[in-house]
Amino acid sequence: MTVPKPELEFLDPRADRRFAWQPLADDRTGLLEEIVLAGAHEAGHVTRLLRFPPGCDTSPNGVLTHEVWEEVWIVEGSITDLRLGETFTAGMYACRPPGMEHGPWVSPEGAVTFEIRYPAP
């Protein structure tokens, strides 16, 4: 299987002009932003940062499922899954198989997550 990702040595995406926050496609709130570090959503392999601004409520996006595996590490802040009524904080990790329901989310203080997505074998 070919994974369409570039070879990158350690770098700081916050200081590299190739990496800029972009509006998240298909986000009905207009609030979520991402930095794609490697790969592409269309290819099914993507590594990204996702930013929830303070006060964000993703209820308009509904409950989410994906056809890909998704691994998520909360880098900073917290997010609350409204469906589960649970809050998840910086340092917490999730590994979601294809089809697993999650969200919608609220983030009173804002949050940044590091995410890796890849197709099921």
C-alpha distance (Angstrom), angle and dihedral (degrees) to the residues before:
residue distance angle dihedral
M1 . . .
T2 3.81 . .
V3 3.78 115.0 .
P4 3.82 111.0 -156.0
K5 3.80 99.0 -139.0
P6 3.80 129.1 124.7
E7 3.77 127.4 -119.5
L8 3.81 106.8 -106.0
E9 3.79 129.9 174.5
F10 3.80 119.1 -150.8
L11 3.78 111.6 -56.2
D12 3.78 138.7 156.0
P13 3.82 107.6 -112.8
R14 3.81 89.3 -165.4
A15 3.81 89.5 65.1
D16 3.82 99.8 34.1
R17 3.81 114.2 91.8
R18 3.80 91.2 -147.8
F19 3.80 87.8 71.3
A20 3.79 116.9 61.1
W21 3.79 133.2 155.3
Q22 3.81 109.8 -97.4
P23 3.82 130.3 -174.6
L24 3.80 110.4 -94.1
A25 3.80 110.8 -110.6
D26 3.82 114.7 -121.4
D27 3.83 91.9 18.0
R28 3.80 105.5 139.0
T29 3.82 92.5 -164.6
G30 3.81 95.0 60.9
L31 3.81 87.3 -141.4
L32 3.80 107.2 93.8
E33 3.80 119.6 91.4
E34 3.78 133.1 -172.4
I35 3.76 141.2 -167.1
V36 3.80 111.2 -151.5
L37 3.79 105.0 -146.5
A38 3.80 96.7 -179.2
G39 3.78 139.4 -7.5
A40 3.78 128.0 15.2
H41 3.79 135.0 -94.5
E42 3.81 89.8 -127.5
A43 3.81 90.7 57.8
G44 3.81 92.4 50.0
H45 3.82 92.3 -123.7
V46 3.79 114.3 96.2
T47 3.78 137.2 151.2
R48 3.78 113.8 -165.8
L49 3.77 150.7 152.2
L50 3.82 114.9 -122.1
R51 3.80 120.7 -160.0
F52 3.81 125.5 -155.5
P53 3.83 109.4 -167.5
P54 3.82 119.1 -137.9
G55 3.80 110.2 -78.2
C56 3.81 93.3 20.2
D57 3.82 117.3 159.5
T58 3.81 115.7 -175.2
S59 3.82 95.0 -171.5
P60 3.84 91.3 120.2
N61 3.83 87.5 63.6
G62 3.81 91.6 56.5
V63 3.80 124.9 -157.3
L64 3.81 111.0 -22.3
T65 3.79 132.2 -140.7
H66 3.80 129.0 171.6
E67 3.80 135.9 -157.9
V68 3.82 88.8 -136.9
W69 3.80 136.3 65.6
E70 3.79 112.2 -97.0
E71 3.80 127.7 -161.7
V72 3.80 117.6 -171.2
W73 3.81 131.8 -171.9
I74 3.82 117.4 -173.6
V75 3.81 103.6 -134.1
E76 3.80 98.0 -178.2
G77 3.81 139.5 -4.9
S78 3.78 125.1 10.2
I79 3.79 141.3 -86.2
T80 3.80 128.7 -156.1
D81 3.80 120.1 -147.3
L82 3.82 102.8 -139.6
R83 3.80 93.0 -161.1
L84 3.82 92.4 54.8
G85 3.80 97.0 31.5
E86 3.82 89.5 -133.6
T87 3.80 130.6 130.2
F88 3.79 120.8 -143.6
T89 3.80 121.4 -162.0
A90 3.81 142.0 -161.6
G91 3.78 111.9 -59.3
M92 3.81 95.1 30.4
Y93 3.83 121.5 122.9
A94 3.81 135.3 -155.9
C95 3.81 131.0 -169.4
R96 3.80 111.8 -164.5
P97 3.81 123.6 -170.3
P98 3.80 119.7 -146.3
G99 3.82 111.2 -70.9
M100 3.83 96.8 21.8
E101 3.82 110.8 142.2
H102 3.82 119.4 -129.9
G103 3.80 137.8 161.4
P104 2.91 159.0 -19.4
W105 3.80 94.3 -165.0
V106 3.78 140.2 -157.8
S107 3.79 123.5 -163.5
P108 3.81 113.7 -172.4
E109 3.82 93.4 179.7
G110 3.82 97.7 30.4
A111 3.80 128.3 -114.3
V112 3.79 144.8 -144.9
T113 3.80 121.4 -147.8
F114 3.80 131.5 -169.1
E115 3.79 110.4 -141.3
I116 3.80 137.2 -173.5
R117 3.80 120.7 -169.0
Y118 3.78 127.9 -174.1
P119 3.82 137.8 161.3
A120 3.77 123.2 -93.9
P121 3.82 111.3 -101.1
